[in-house]
Amino acid sequence: MLSIERNPKNRVYLELIDLCFDVCDEFHLVVRTDMGSIQGLQEIISKLKASLIEMRCESTWASTTLGDDQTANVYYFHADENAKKKI
């Protein structure tokens, strides 16, 4: 397990992204529908479109389970070079 205690910046950020894309083949972007809209979300999704696998409305993903019939939009992406360059 990797514990990040402060916001990675510059070289540390780039090294962290390299590590993530080396060890993962997929990543998720979770947008909670009960927390309002996110400014610029469609622009982000558009930039990552070539890496998008699918989007599902779910109440459970990775290590999270929502209660009270809440759901989130979970975007599944390939951890490929296209996504790495955009992130």
Order of alpha helices (4+ residues) and beta strands (2+ residues): alpha-beta-alpha-beta-beta-beta-beta-alpha
